[in-house]
């Protein structure tokens, strides 16, 4: 059964004609190091510094507690369990003080800190169970009482259980499939931090000098700054999110995708950003992230929602979109629902205009951030106000379902009709195996009016997956001594492939091409 046809992209044409010839890769440790620094170096070095700071703080705390002249009695009873538990607690305090701050790479760093808290919590708990057993042997106090009933033990159990639920419900498998469970369970952080504030106030560790409590509770000193910033930010988000917002247009697209246009109401945005949406009629406390597909120059905010879960199904039905033959005749709603909007927030794709050349890769619904960018490109070309470094854009859209290309057909056709092919190249790929009847239909209709039978675009649809090595090889030759931004939104498997390909074809030399990789991540 045929599922491909013998046509080539501009990259493949150049390669087949010998216009693009592989260059000999330069060697040497300095070149290798510079190549590594392009996409890996800064994040890996920062991660190494983060780990070193954690271990260093633990070691320093351990040494201070092991050599303290005021803790001789406690060390005699608890041995190494005392400094082990307290040093781990100090690192937990530090991490919990940092985790509420927002950063440019907030989600990734947030996950790092969560893993660190999980590790040091394990160390802290195991050390204290040894401590409880040593206290039982030395003083005859029940270990069960110490671990489950006493103030430190009870609050410790609350902390451990709440963190376990927060941590496990945030796993990608749960978060993607059961977002509501992730969202509501994550709010156990209120219980987690509340128990932490009480945990150190029971004076479990007492000094030899008559000091009734060794230093007193410490967690609040680490936490108060970030908590204040978080509270201010959360209050601002609640206030701004409850401004009156109106949906004024809904479009039902193929492949279970709903386009929603929302009155802008004074919001300022940049291309490629995303917002959180709440529909109180469905769930007052449920906020879901969606990438903006509108441009900053449009008078509305638009999002494309793929109907794949309980919330999206309820929302699609509420705005009058029904997928499936039996429900097509159901009446449309008299009114559209009130929604709350939180954002917009930044993303990696905002940086696209900072490069001389950019490669935009969207897989399926992952094309949404690039719709906003392509609209912005179209607007800037037609209304130039200031010069930007960006001179060339390559747009790749990979879909499994041929009907999905209809989502942004009007936008892509408009851009093509502007005759800016010297600035923007559009490459569409269909990975779905076609039926014989579909192939015959394409053969009959392909080429009419010079447009592709699948997408309706002038650029031809390619069948199968892109050959990224071939594409990047051609890009490296066409753009010597150039920094190229590669932006992707889609599944992890393809993300890893593109990330690896960027590293493979980067040459951080004076006349080399550097591919900087960025992925949508929320």
C-alpha positions in Angstrom: 0.0 0.0 0.0 1.7 3.2 -1.0 2.3 5.8 1.7 4.9 8.0 0.1 5.6 9.8 -3.1 8.8 10.7 -4.8 9.1 14.4 -4.1 11.7 16.3 -2.2 12.1 19.4 -0.1 14.4 22.2 -1.1 17.0 20.7 1.3 16.8 17.3 -0.3 17.0 18.8 -3.8 20.2 20.7 -3.0 21.7 17.6 -1.5 20.8 15.4 -4.5 22.3 18.0 -6.9 25.5 18.1 -4.9 25.0 21.7 -3.8 25.4 20.7 -0.2 28.6 18.7 0.6 29.4 17.5 4.1 32.2 19.5 5.7 35.0 17.8 7.6 34.3 18.2 11.3 37.0 20.0 13.2 38.4 18.2 16.2 40.2 19.3 19.3 39.2 19.5 22.9 38.5 23.2 22.7 36.1 22.8 19.8 34.4 19.9 21.5 34.1 21.9 24.7 32.6 24.9 22.8 30.2 22.7 21.0 29.1 21.2 24.3 28.6 24.7 25.8 26.1 25.7 23.1 23.2 23.5 24.4 24.5 21.5 27.3 27.2 23.5 29.1 25.4 26.1 31.0 22.6 23.9 32.3 25.0 21.0 33.2 27.4 23.4 34.9 24.5 25.0 36.8 23.2 21.6 37.8 26.7 20.5 39.0 26.9 23.8 41.0 23.5 23.1 42.5 24.5 19.5 43.6 27.8 20.8 44.9 26.1 23.4 47.0 23.7 20.9 48.4 26.5 18.5 49.4 28.7 21.3 50.6 25.9 22.7 52.9 25.2 19.2 54.2 28.9 18.5 54.9 29.3 21.9 56.7 26.2 21.4 58.8 27.2 17.8 59.7 30.7 19.0 60.8 29.3 21.9 62.9 26.9 19.5 64.7 29.5 16.7 65.1 32.0 19.1 66.7 29.7 21.3 68.7 30.8 21.5 72.4 27.2 22.0 73.5 25.9 18.7 72.1 28.1 16.1 73.7 25.3 14.4 75.6 23.1 14.1 72.6 26.0 12.8 70.4 26.7 10.2 73.0 23.2 8.9 72.8 22.4 9.4 69.1 25.9 8.9 67.6 26.0 9.9 63.9 22.2 9.9 63.6 22.1 13.4 65.2 24.3 15.3 62.7 22.9 13.2 59.8 19.3 14.1 60.6 20.0 17.8 61.4 22.3 18.4 58.4 19.7 16.9 56.1 17.0 19.1 57.7 19.2 22.2 57.0 19.3 21.3 53.3 15.6 20.7 53.2 15.0 24.1 54.8 17.2 25.7 52.1 15.4 23.9 49.3 12.0 24.7 50.6 13.0 28.4 50.8 14.0 28.4 47.2 11.2 26.3 45.6 8.6 29.0 45.7 10.7 31.6 43.8 10.0 31.9 40.1 12.9 31.6 37.6 13.3 31.8 33.8 13.5 28.0 33.7 11.1 27.7 36.6 9.6 24.3 35.9 12.9 22.5 35.3 14.5 24.0 38.4 11.4 23.4 40.4 11.7 19.7 39.5 15.4 19.6 40.5 14.6 21.1 43.9 11.7 18.6 44.4 14.0 15.7 43.7 16.5 17.2 46.2 13.8 17.6 48.9 12.8 14.0 48.3 16.4 12.7 48.7 17.2 14.7 51.8 13.8 13.8 53.4 14.7 10.2 52.9 18.1 10.8 54.6 16.4 12.8 57.4 13.7 10.2 58.1 16.0 7.2 58.1 18.5 9.0 60.4 15.7 9.9 62.9 14.4 6.3 63.0 17.9 5.3 64.1 17.7 8.1 66.6 14.4 7.0 68.0 15.8 3.5 68.5 18.9 4.8 70.3 16.7 7.0 72.6 14.6 3.9 73.3 17.7 2.0 74.3 19.2 4.8 76.4 16.2 6.3 78.1 13.5 3.6 77.7 11.1 5.9 75.8 8.9 4.1 73.3 10.2 4.5 69.7 6.6 4.3 68.5 5.7 7.2 70.7 8.6 9.3 69.4 7.9 8.6 65.8 4.1 8.7 65.7 2.7 10.6 68.8 5.3 13.2 69.9 5.3 16.6 68.4 8.3 16.1 66.1 7.2 12.6 65.2 3.6 13.5 64.3 4.4 16.6 62.3 7.2 14.7 60.6 4.7 12.0 59.5 2.3 14.8 58.2 5.2 16.4 56.3 6.3 13.0 54.8 2.8 11.9 53.7 1.9 15.3 52.2 5.1 15.5 50.3 4.8 11.9 49.1 1.3 12.8 47.6 2.6 16.0 46.1 5.6 14.3 44.6 3.9 11.2 43.1 0.9 13.1 41.7 3.3 15.4 39.9 4.8 12.5 37.9 4.3 13.1 34.2 2.1 10.0 33.7 -0.3 11.3 36.3 -0.1 15.0 35.4 -0.8 14.4 31.7 -3.7 12.0 32.2 -5.2 13.2 35.5 -4.5 16.9 35.6 -7.1 17.6 38.2 -5.5 15.1 40.6 -2.1 16.8 40.1 -3.6 20.3 40.5 -5.5 19.7 43.7 -2.9 17.4 45.3 -0.2 20.1 44.7 -2.1 22.4 47.0 -1.2 20.1 49.9 1.9 22.4 49.9 -0.2 24.4 52.5 -0.2 21.4 54.8 3.4 20.6 54.0 4.7 24.1 54.9 2.4 24.4 57.9 3.7 21.2 59.4 7.3 22.3 58.6 6.8 25.5 60.5 5.7 23.5 63.6 8.2 20.6 63.2 11.2 22.4 64.7 9.4 24.1 67.6 9.2 21.0 69.9 12.9 21.2 71.1 13.8 17.6 70.3 17.5 18.6 70.4 18.6 20.2 73.6 22.1 21.6 74.3 24.3 20.7 77.3 24.6 24.3 78.5 21.0 24.5 79.8 19.7 26.1 76.6 16.1 24.7 76.6 16.1 24.5 72.8 19.1 24.2 70.5 18.6 27.3 68.3 14.8 27.0 68.2 12.8 26.5 65.0 14.9 27.4 61.9 12.7 26.7 58.9 10.8 30.0 59.0 14.1 31.9 58.5 14.7 30.2 55.2 11.0 30.4 54.1 9.7 33.8 55.0 11.3 35.7 52.1 10.1 33.4 49.3 6.7 32.9 51.0 6.2 36.7 51.0 7.1 36.9 47.3 4.9 33.9 46.5 1.9 35.4 48.5 2.2 38.7 46.7 2.4 37.0 43.3 -0.5 34.7 44.1 -2.7 37.6 45.2 -1.9 39.5 42.1 -2.7 36.4 40.0 -6.0 36.0 41.8 -7.0 39.6 41.3 -6.0 39.8 37.6 -7.5 36.4 36.9 -10.9 37.5 38.1 -11.2 40.4 35.8 -14.3 40.1 33.6 -13.3 38.1 30.4 -15.6 37.3 27.5 -15.4 34.6 24.9 -16.7 36.1 21.7 -15.9 33.5 19.1 -15.5 29.7 19.0 -14.4 27.6 16.0 -14.7 23.8 15.9 -11.7 22.3 14.0 -11.1 18.8 12.8 -9.3 16.2 14.9 -11.1 17.3 18.1 -9.6 20.8 18.3 -11.5 23.8 19.5 -10.4 27.4 18.8 -11.4 30.0 21.4 -11.1 33.7 20.9 -11.2 35.8 24.1 -11.6 39.6 24.4 -8.2 41.0 25.1 -9.3 43.3 27.9 -6.0 45.2 28.2 -3.6 42.2 28.3 -0.2 42.6 26.9 1.5 39.6 25.3 4.4 38.5 23.2 4.6 35.8 20.5 4.8 32.3 21.8 3.5 32.9 25.4 0.9 30.9 27.2 -1.9 31.5 29.6 -3.9 29.6 32.3 -7.6 29.3 31.8 -10.3 28.6 34.4 -13.9 28.1 33.6 -15.8 28.4 36.9 -18.8 26.6 35.6 -16.7 23.4 35.2 -14.2 23.9 38.1 -13.6 27.0 40.1 -10.2 26.0 41.2 -9.0 24.3 38.0 -6.5 26.2 35.9 -5.2 24.7 32.7 -2.3 26.0 30.5 -2.7 26.7 26.8 -0.4 28.3 24.3 -1.6 31.6 22.7 -2.1 31.3 19.0 -2.9 35.0 18.5 -0.3 37.6 17.8 0.4 40.7 20.0 -1.1 42.9 17.2 -4.5 41.2 17.2 -7.4 42.6 19.3 -8.1 39.2 21.0 -6.4 36.3 22.7 -6.9 32.9 21.0 -6.1 29.4 22.1 -6.5 26.0 20.4 -7.6 23.3 22.8 -7.3 19.6 21.9 -10.1 17.7 23.4 -8.4 14.8 25.2 -9.5 14.8 28.8 -12.5 15.3 31.2 -12.0 19.1 31.5 -11.5 19.7 27.8 -14.5 17.6 26.9 -16.7 19.5 29.3 -15.4 22.8 28.1 -15.8 21.9 24.5 -19.4 20.8 25.1 -20.1 24.0 27.1 -19.0 26.3 24.2 -21.1 24.3 21.8 -18.5 22.0 20.2 -19.6 18.4 19.9 -17.5 15.7 18.2 -19.2 12.6 17.0 -22.1 11.9 14.7 -24.8 11.3 17.3 -24.4 14.6 19.0 -24.0 16.9 16.0 -27.7 17.8 16.1 -27.7 19.0 19.7 -28.6 22.7 20.0 -25.8 25.3 20.5 -25.7 27.0 23.9 -27.6 30.3 24.3 -24.6 32.0 26.0 -20.9 31.3 26.1 -19.3 30.7 29.6 -17.4 33.3 31.6 -13.7 32.4 31.9 -10.8 33.6 34.0 -7.4 34.2 32.5 -4.0 34.0 34.3 -1.0 35.3 32.4 0.4 35.5 29.8 3.7 33.9 30.8 7.0 33.7 28.9 8.3 30.7 27.0 11.4 29.7 25.0 9.8 30.7 21.7 9.9 34.3 22.5 13.6 34.2 21.7 13.0 33.4 18.0 13.5 37.0 16.9 17.0 37.1 18.5 18.5 34.8 15.9 19.5 35.4 12.3 17.8 32.1 11.3 15.2 30.1 13.1 13.8 26.6 12.7 10.3 26.1 14.1 9.2 22.5 14.6 5.6 21.6 15.7 4.2 18.1 16.0 0.4 17.9 16.0 -1.2 20.4 18.4 2.4 21.4 19.3 2.2 23.8 16.4 0.2 26.3 18.5 3.1 28.5 19.8 4.3 28.9 16.3 1.0 30.1 15.0 1.5 33.2 17.2 5.0 33.6 16.0 4.1 33.2 12.3 1.3 35.8 12.7 3.8 38.2 14.2 6.3 37.6 11.4 3.6 38.3 8.9 2.6 41.5 10.7 6.2 42.8 11.0 6.9 42.2 7.3 3.8 44.2 6.3 4.3 46.8 9.0 8.1 47.2 9.5 8.9 49.5 12.5 12.3 48.4 13.6 15.0 46.0 12.4 15.3 42.6 14.0 18.2 40.1 13.6 15.8 37.4 12.2 16.3 37.0 8.4 15.1 33.5 7.7 12.5 31.1 9.2 12.0 27.4 8.4 8.7 26.1 9.6 8.2 22.3 9.9 4.8 20.9 10.8 4.5 17.1 11.4 1.1 15.6 11.7 -0.3 12.1 12.0 -3.8 13.1 10.9 -4.2 14.8 7.5 -7.3 16.7 8.8 -5.1 18.5 11.4 -3.6 20.7 8.7 -6.9 22.5 8.5 -6.3 24.1 11.9 -4.1 26.9 10.5 -4.7 26.5 6.8 -5.9 30.1 6.4 -3.0 31.5 8.3 -0.4 29.6 6.3 -2.1 30.3 3.0 -2.2 34.0 3.8 1.5 34.0 4.6 2.3 32.1 1.4 0.3 34.5 -0.7 2.4 37.4 0.6 5.2 35.9 -1.5 7.8 36.0 1.3 9.4 32.6 0.5 12.8 34.2 0.7 12.1 34.8 4.3 9.8 31.9 5.3 9.8 28.3 4.1 6.9 26.0 5.1 7.5 22.3 5.2 4.6 19.9 6.1 5.0 16.2 6.9 2.2 13.6 7.1 3.2 10.5 9.0 -0.2 8.7 8.6 -0.5 5.7 6.3 -3.1 6.5 3.7 -5.8 4.3 2.3 -5.8 3.4 -1.4 -8.9 5.6 -1.9 -7.2 8.6 -0.2 -4.1 8.1 -2.4 -6.2 8.1 -5.6 -8.0 11.2 -4.4 -4.6 13.0 -3.8 -3.3 11.9 -7.2 -6.4 13.3 -8.9 -6.6 16.6 -7.1 -2.9 17.3 -6.5 -1.5 20.2 -8.4 -4.8 21.9 -9.1 -4.2 25.7 -9.0 -0.6 24.8 -8.0 -1.7 23.9 -4.5 -1.2 20.7 -2.4 -4.2 18.4 -2.2 -3.7 17.8 1.6 -2.9 21.3 2.9 -4.1 23.6 0.2 -0.6 25.3 0.3 1.8 26.0 -2.5 4.5 24.0 -0.6 4.2 20.2 -1.1 3.4 17.8 1.7 6.1 15.3 2.4 5.1 11.8 3.5 6.9 10.1 6.4 9.2 11.6 9.0 11.8 14.3 8.3 15.4 13.3 7.8 16.8 15.6 10.4 20.5 14.9 9.7 19.9 15.8 6.0 18.1 18.9 6.9 20.6 20.2 9.5 23.5 19.4 7.2 21.9 21.6 4.5 21.2 24.3 7.1 24.7 24.3 8.3 26.1 24.9 4.8 23.5 27.5 3.8 24.1 29.5 7.1 27.8 29.5 7.8 29.0 31.5 10.8 25.4 31.9 12.0 23.6 31.2 15.2 20.3 29.3 14.4 17.6 29.0 17.0 15.7 25.6 16.9 12.3 25.8 18.7 10.2 22.7 19.2 6.8 21.9 20.8 5.6 18.3 20.8 6.4 14.8 22.2 9.5 14.0 24.2 10.8 11.4 21.8 11.0 13.9 19.0 12.4 16.5 21.4 15.3 14.2 22.3 16.0 13.6 18.6 16.1 17.3 17.7 18.2 18.1 20.8 20.7 15.4 19.8 20.7 16.6 16.2 21.4 20.2 17.3 24.4 19.0 19.3 25.6 16.8 16.5 25.7 19.5 13.8 26.8 22.4 15.9 30.3 23.7 15.2 31.3 26.4 17.6 34.1 27.7 15.5 34.7 31.1 13.9 33.1 30.1 10.6 30.8 27.4 12.1 27.1 27.2 12.6 25.7 26.9 16.1 22.2 25.3 16.6 20.6 26.5 19.9 17.8 24.2 21.0 14.7 25.4 22.9 11.6 23.5 23.9 8.1 24.6 25.1 7.9 23.4 28.7 4.9 23.8 31.0 
